């Protein structure tokens, strides 16, 4: 049952990314380019996600388990540190350079285009590099 709900949630999320245009790097880059021909449509996508998540978070309340009895993990650390800021900066630079972030890139893998494949491989390489370097940073 857990696999089916995870699959359905992933398909719904991927469909939402496709319908909203988040898997189109040209649309994302047009949204990020506020100096030329700015496309504000993705702002509406993001603004539409806020009340949906706020409602879900509110309904969750003080529950400790999901409907399928999986434990709910809410991070207790609310500190902004150098690692978090550096990660956000790297994410933003990557998003601005190629127009993909992880979810849309993975949803775009089946399009047959090379750019989401190259991005995904680079993303995995970056994750592996971080795991390697984090052993020496801590």
C-alpha positions as CSV (number, residue, x, y, z in Angstrom):
1,X,0.0,0.0,0.0
2,X,2.9,2.4,0.8
3,X,4.4,1.8,-2.7
4,X,1.0,2.6,-4.4
5,X,0.5,5.8,-2.4
6,X,4.1,6.9,-3.0
7,X,3.7,6.1,-6.7
8,X,0.4,8.1,-7.0
9,X,1.8,11.0,-5.0
10,X,4.9,11.1,-7.3
11,X,2.8,10.9,-10.5
12,X,0.5,13.7,-9.2
13,X,3.6,15.8,-8.4
14,X,5.2,15.1,-11.7
15,X,1.9,15.9,-13.6
16,X,1.7,19.1,-11.6
17,X,5.2,20.1,-12.7
18,X,4.5,19.3,-16.3
19,X,1.1,21.2,-16.4
20,X,2.5,24.2,-14.6
21,X,5.5,24.5,-17.0
22,X,8.1,23.9,-14.4
23,X,9.7,21.2,-16.6
24,X,10.2,23.7,-19.4
25,X,13.6,25.3,-18.7
26,X,12.9,28.1,-21.2
27,X,9.8,29.1,-19.1
28,X,11.8,28.9,-15.9
29,X,14.6,31.0,-17.3
30,X,12.0,33.5,-18.6
31,X,10.6,33.7,-15.0
32,X,14.1,34.3,-13.5
33,X,15.0,36.9,-16.1
34,X,13.4,40.0,-14.7
35,X,15.4,42.4,-16.9
36,X,14.2,41.3,-20.4
37,X,10.8,39.6,-21.1
38,X,9.8,38.5,-17.7
39,X,7.2,35.7,-17.5
40,X,5.5,35.9,-14.1
41,X,3.3,32.8,-14.6
42,X,5.4,30.6,-12.4
43,X,4.9,33.0,-9.5
44,X,1.2,32.1,-9.6
45,X,2.2,28.4,-9.4
46,X,4.3,29.0,-6.4
47,X,1.7,31.3,-4.8
48,X,-0.9,28.6,-5.4
49,X,1.2,26.0,-3.6
50,X,1.4,28.1,-0.4
51,X,-2.2,27.8,0.7
52,X,-2.4,24.1,-0.3
53,X,0.7,23.3,1.9
54,X,-0.5,25.6,4.7
55,X,-3.8,23.7,4.8
56,X,-2.1,20.3,4.8
57,X,0.3,21.5,7.6
58,X,-2.7,22.8,9.6
59,X,-4.7,19.6,9.1
60,X,-1.6,17.6,10.2
61,X,-1.7,19.4,13.5
62,X,-0.1,17.4,16.3
63,X,-0.4,14.1,14.6
64,X,2.6,11.8,14.9
65,X,1.7,9.4,12.1
66,X,0.2,9.6,8.6
67,X,-3.0,7.8,7.5
68,X,-0.8,4.8,6.6
69,X,0.9,4.8,10.0
70,X,4.2,6.2,8.9
71,X,6.0,8.5,11.4
72,X,5.9,12.2,10.6
73,X,9.3,13.9,10.8
74,X,9.3,17.7,11.3
75,X,12.7,19.2,11.6
76,X,13.4,20.8,15.0
77,X,16.5,22.6,13.9
78,X,15.6,26.1,12.7
79,X,19.1,27.5,12.6
80,X,20.5,29.1,9.5
81,X,24.1,28.1,9.1
82,X,26.8,28.4,6.4
83,X,26.0,24.9,5.0
84,X,22.3,25.8,4.4
85,X,23.1,29.2,2.9
86,X,25.9,27.7,0.7
87,X,23.5,25.0,-0.5
88,X,20.8,27.5,-1.3
89,X,23.2,29.6,-3.3
90,X,24.5,26.6,-5.2
91,X,20.9,25.5,-5.9
92,X,19.9,29.1,-7.1
93,X,22.9,29.3,-9.3
94,X,22.2,25.9,-10.9
95,X,18.5,26.8,-11.3
96,X,19.4,30.1,-12.9
97,X,22.0,28.6,-15.3
98,X,20.0,25.8,-16.7
99,X,16.4,26.3,-15.7
100,X,16.0,22.9,-13.9
101,X,15.7,22.1,-10.2
102,X,15.7,18.4,-9.0
103,X,12.0,17.6,-9.3
104,X,11.3,19.0,-12.7
105,X,14.6,17.5,-14.0
106,X,13.6,14.0,-12.9
107,X,10.1,14.5,-14.3
108,X,11.7,15.6,-17.6
109,X,14.0,12.5,-18.0
110,X,11.4,10.7,-20.1
111,X,11.1,13.5,-22.7
112,X,14.0,12.1,-24.6
113,X,16.0,15.4,-24.4
114,X,19.6,15.3,-23.3
115,X,19.6,18.3,-21.0
116,X,17.6,16.7,-18.1
117,X,19.9,13.7,-18.3
118,X,23.0,15.8,-18.2
119,X,21.5,17.9,-15.3
120,X,20.5,14.8,-13.4
121,X,23.9,13.2,-13.8
122,X,25.6,16.4,-12.6
123,X,23.2,16.6,-9.7
124,X,24.0,13.0,-8.6
125,X,27.8,13.7,-9.0
126,X,27.3,16.8,-6.8
127,X,25.6,14.8,-4.2
128,X,28.4,12.2,-4.2
129,X,31.0,14.9,-4.1
130,X,29.3,16.5,-1.1
131,X,29.2,13.1,0.7
132,X,32.9,12.7,0.1
133,X,33.8,16.2,1.1
134,X,31.5,16.3,4.2
135,X,33.6,13.7,5.8
136,X,36.5,16.1,5.9
137,X,34.4,19.2,6.8
138,X,32.8,17.9,10.0
